Amino acid sequence: MTLRAVFVATAVVCGALLTAPSTVATGPVTGRPTPPTSVADGSATTAADRLMAGGNVLAVGLGSVWAATADDEHSTEIWRIDPQHNKVRRVRTLQLAGGGLGTGYGSLWVTDYYGNAVWRLSPAGRVEDRIATGLQPESIHVAFGSVWVGNHHGSSLTRIDPATDRVIATDAAGDPTLLRSGPQSMTHDAHRLYVGSSNLPQLQWIAPTTNRTTTSPSRTYDSFCGRLTLVSGYIWDADECTDTLYQHRTNGSTTGYWTYASGDATDAPAVLDTAVLAGHLWVSGDRHDNLDAGIPLGGGFLEERNPRTGSIVRTISLGGDAQAVVAGYGSLWVSDGIHHVVRRVTPAATATGPAAATAARVVAFSFP
């Protein structure tokens, strides 16, 4: 479901062990939602910032929104979007195949998927360090005074101390008997780091004080092919491998799911990513997606959902697709791999939402 083969922080190679769900033993089961077709409750203001090659890996922090674009194997470009002035500029080109992007401790962190390392950059793009990791690092998460790197084919997480750039732990994650499709995404609360792996149908968590990995006894149909998002005490995952949105308790039990895929594999709704804006859960997806070829066909949308019940509050239709979404600076930032833009979406106020932000100018930035 991504236009690029390697840069896969939010679009990943999946190794699901279970088929798409028909029933879930723990918690309620909901029906397939109707694909959104319009703005259902209020409008949205957008600003489109044009990026090369899709920009479908996004991160927020250091006073900016960051986008990374890459070719299949050789180079990764890092772009910085100024949310105050809606301006974008390229800060660095790295000669590597990127895998993940994150911010924290005054730096930008980029994983080198084939180089088995993570690069630390200053906000200006200066290389500060290169730190060895496990096999094919992909996801990055900042928590508990550390930078955590998910080694997708290494069945482990590399924990880095940003004060020294030293690896202080290598924690088990995923099924150690299977080489492929290990750790995909992480999230955290005040006590635990949570990790989902596509080769293990169970949520895992790590105690930061002991680096001990615990595997939930509850099995799930979630392939964990998406970004884990924790809000209102629940862990949400937009699982691209089954085109299903999952809601889990922090003990790993599944409390509900919403299936988007239809019977037509050449033109089916797809769920792609999740984000939290002002305490509200937002889900991105595509109404028309070629599941066989993994190609988005247009019809991107955002859904606002109740983070406790999963019910849809409203939907916003977007042009192109909505491969990835992050929240920051009062807006949602959505990657469109069809038109190679990142859209800034500021939802209008709802009866339960915050006051609407000042309407943003619609700005498109082209690059040579």
C-alpha positions, 0 to 999 in steps of 0.5 A: 500500500505504499509506492516505495519498496523500502522506506517502510516505517508505516508500510511494512512487509508483513508476516501474519500468522493468522487470517483476517478476523471473523470473530474475536473471543475477547471483547465486542465485534463490530461490522465493517464501516461504510467508507467515508465519502465526504466531510460528515461534520464540519470542514477542514482547512488544508495546506499542501506541501509538495515533496518528492517521492511521496514523503510517506514517512513523517515525524513531529518534533524540534519545532517542525514536521519532518518528512523522509523520501527515498528511492528503493535502495540508495538514498534518503532525503530529509525535509523540514516543514516549518508549521508557523510559516508553511515553508519546507526545505530539504536539510539532508540527503543520506546515501542509504535506504531509510527505514524509520524516522523519529525525533528526540533529545535535540536530534533527528534519528534515521534508520539505515535499513540495509546498513544495520545502523541508526544515524543521528542528525542535528536539526540542520542536517549535520551528521552527529553519529552513526550507531550500530543496531540489529538486523534491518532496523525499521521503527524508532520510538523515544521513551524513558530517556532512551531511543528504541530501534525496532530491528525488523528482521532481528527479533530485537529492539536496540536501546540507545542512551542519547547522552552517550550514543551507546547501546545500553540494551538489546531487548527481545521482541517478536518470535525469535524462531522466525527470521522475518517480519519482527518488530514493527511499531512501538508505543508507551505509557508511564510504565511500559514500552509496548511493541507489536511484531508481525511474526507474533500474534501477541502484544509484548511489553518491556519494563524499562527498569529491567529490560525484561520482555513480557508476552501477552497470553492473549492471541490476536488476529492483528498482524501489527502492520501499522503504527501503535497508538495509545489513547484513553487507555487503549492501544490502537493499530491500523493493520495494513496487512488485514486492512483492519483497525484494532483496539487492544487493552494494555494487557494485549486482549483485543476489545474490538476491530473494524474491518475495511477490506471488501471482497473486491481485492482490486478496489477495496478500502484500506486503513493505513495509519493512526494519530492522536490530536488533542485527545481525539483518535484519527485514522487515515486510509484510502477508499480505493486500494489495489490490495493485490498490487499494494497500490493506492488508487485514490480516495484518501480519508481521515476518520475521527473516532471515539478513542474508547468506543471506536464509533465514528465521529466524522470523516474528512475526504482528501484528494489522492491517498492518506498513507501516513498521518501524524499530529502536531502544532494543532493540525494533522499532517497527511502524506499523499503518495499519489500526488507526492504532497504532505497535506496540513489538515486542521479540522474545524471545531465540533461540539466536543472538539477544541476551538477551530484553528485559524484557517491555514493558507493552501500552499504547494511547494515544488522542488527541482 
